[in-house]
Amino acid sequence: MNFIITGAGKGIGFETVKQLSKIHNTRILAISRNVQKLNELAEEINPLISEITPYSFDIVNGSIDNNLLPFIKELDFRIDCLFNNAGAIVNKPFAACDTQDFNTVIKTNLEAPFRLIRDLLPFINEGAHIVNAGSMGGVQGSAKFPGLALYSASKGAIATLTECLAEELKEKKISVNCLAFGSVQTEMFSMAFPGFDAALKSNTMAEFVSRFLIDGHKFFNGKILPVSVSTP
Ligand SMILES: NC(=O)c1ccc[n+]([C@@H]2O[C@H](COP(=O)([O-])OP(=O)(O)OC[C@H]3O[C@@H](n4cnc5c(N)ncnc54)[C@H](OP(=O)(O)O)[C@@H]3O)[C@@H](O)[C@H]2O)c1
């Protein structure tokens, strides 16, 4: 099975790549700006089991047409699963947020998945699974926290995009789901909730995520699934 995972350089994405790399006949194109840890992991992997290709790419400022697509063609890479996991957060009182904050969060959490899904579609196989990383903050009616307005709004938007795309891509037999993560101990969590301990470690969450990427679409399509055991 062939995976593209964004935000694979650390946190949930990195641990998910690690989990998937233990599965036979797995190819993973692992995207992040910083690929240092991915390069180290790729060297440890038994090539008879799986293959990790780290790819340094900025999903906001990088050119999909000039860089990512030619690279995918060169690898002869067809996609069975796209995990739009990369994310950005701004933790600031709403009144202090400026246009740059808005752009950082919206471009990373919404525009980049939109562009990636649209531009990668010709390379996505029938029967594939697209999974978008959402957040409990983006779930309607969930607990909300001061300072996270832009972030939560971006996750609400990716959740709705997920529902719409699941409908629109049905005829191509491509499923689209959104995992609304609760608290997971990562750098992003520490920015959102300084001094708090998250309920789950990223390797524990990655055990669930890797299983879900592989066969979650046998059970769900167009769903926003809360994956959370605590608030926050
Ligand atoms: N941790 C939680 O409690 C929690 C809760 C709810 C939702 N989530 C969501 O889960 C996902 C993973 O979060 P995490 O906690 O694992 O965060 P993290 O540890 O901060 O990792 C974020 C990843 O996104 C990548 N990234 C950010 N901007 C990028 C860009 N412009 N181009 C390419 N890569 C970019 C980062 O890599 P580089 O800096 O190397 O590019 C990094 O690999 C995010 O979408 C987040 O919003 C997390």
The ligand as a MOL file (V3000), in Angstrom:
LIG
                    3D

  0  0  0     0  0            999 V3000
M  V30 BEGIN CTAB
M  V30 COUNTS 48 52 0 0 0
M  V30 BEGIN ATOM
M  V30 1 N -1.2350 17.2100 19.2640 0
M  V30 2 C -2.5220 17.4300 19.5060 0
M  V30 3 O -2.9640 17.4150 20.6670 0
M  V30 4 C -3.4630 17.6920 18.3690 0
M  V30 5 C -4.8090 17.8970 18.6860 0
M  V30 6 C -5.7050 18.1410 17.6610 0
M  V30 7 C -5.2760 18.1480 16.3480 0
M  V30 8 N -3.9600 17.9550 16.0530 0 CHG=1
M  V30 9 C -3.5780 17.9830 14.6370 0
M  V30 10 O -2.8030 16.8490 14.3240 0
M  V30 11 C -1.8750 17.1630 13.2880 0
M  V30 12 C -0.4630 16.7750 13.7460 0
M  V30 13 O -0.1540 17.5930 14.8660 0
M  V30 14 P 1.0720 17.3440 15.8630 0
M  V30 15 O 0.5590 17.6120 17.2060 0
M  V30 16 O 1.7610 16.0850 15.5320 0 CHG=-1
M  V30 17 O 1.9570 18.6300 15.4800 0
M  V30 18 P 3.5300 18.8820 15.4090 0
M  V30 19 O 4.2710 17.9330 16.2650 0
M  V30 20 O 3.6970 20.3530 15.6120 0
M  V30 21 O 3.8400 18.5300 13.8890 0
M  V30 22 C 3.2980 19.2960 12.8450 0
M  V30 23 C 3.8890 18.7910 11.5520 0
M  V30 24 O 3.4020 19.6200 10.4780 0
M  V30 25 C 4.5010 19.9830 9.6630 0
M  V30 26 N 4.2640 21.2440 8.9780 0
M  V30 27 C 3.7780 22.3970 9.5110 0
M  V30 28 N 3.7370 23.3530 8.5710 0
M  V30 29 C 4.1990 22.7850 7.4180 0
M  V30 30 C 4.4100 23.2750 6.1080 0
M  V30 31 N 4.1420 24.5280 5.7700 0
M  V30 32 N 4.9000 22.4130 5.1720 0
M  V30 33 C 5.1700 21.1210 5.4930 0
M  V30 34 N 4.9970 20.6130 6.7320 0
M  V30 35 C 4.5190 21.4420 7.6720 0
M  V30 36 C 5.6740 20.0720 10.6460 0
M  V30 37 O 6.9060 19.7990 10.0430 0
M  V30 38 P 8.0240 20.8250 9.5970 0
M  V30 39 O 8.0300 21.9370 10.5940 0
M  V30 40 O 9.2630 20.0210 9.4960 0
M  V30 41 O 7.5680 21.2350 8.2450 0
M  V30 42 C 5.3970 18.8660 11.5470 0
M  V30 43 O 5.9140 17.6860 10.9690 0
M  V30 44 C -2.0450 18.6600 13.0090 0
M  V30 45 O -2.8810 18.8680 11.9020 0
M  V30 46 C -2.7220 19.1780 14.2700 0
M  V30 47 O -3.4590 20.3480 14.0400 0
M  V30 48 C -3.0440 17.7280 17.0420 0
M  V30 END ATOM
M  V30 BEGIN BOND
M  V30 1 1 1 2
M  V30 2 2 2 3
M  V30 3 1 2 4
M  V30 4 1 4 5
M  V30 5 2 4 48
M  V30 6 2 5 6
M  V30 7 1 6 7
M  V30 8 2 7 8
M  V30 9 1 8 9
M  V30 10 1 8 48
M  V30 11 1 9 10
M  V30 12 1 9 46
M  V30 13 1 10 11
M  V30 14 1 11 12
M  V30 15 1 11 44
M  V30 16 1 12 13
M  V30 17 1 13 14
M  V30 18 2 14 15
M  V30 19 1 14 16
M  V30 20 1 14 17
M  V30 21 1 17 18
M  V30 22 2 18 19
M  V30 23 1 18 20
M  V30 24 1 18 21
M  V30 25 1 21 22
M  V30 26 1 22 23
M  V30 27 1 23 24
M  V30 28 1 23 42
M  V30 29 1 24 25
M  V30 30 1 25 26
M  V30 31 1 25 36
M  V30 32 1 26 27
M  V30 33 1 26 35
M  V30 34 2 27 28
M  V30 35 1 28 29
M  V30 36 1 29 30
M  V30 37 2 29 35
M  V30 38 1 30 31
M  V30 39 2 30 32
M  V30 40 1 32 33
M  V30 41 2 33 34
M  V30 42 1 34 35
M  V30 43 1 36 37
M  V30 44 1 36 42
M  V30 45 1 37 38
M  V30 46 2 38 39
M  V30 47 1 38 40
M  V30 48 1 38 41
M  V30 49 1 42 43
M  V30 50 1 44 45
M  V30 51 1 44 46
M  V30 52 1 46 47
M  V30 END BOND
M  V30 END CTAB
M  END
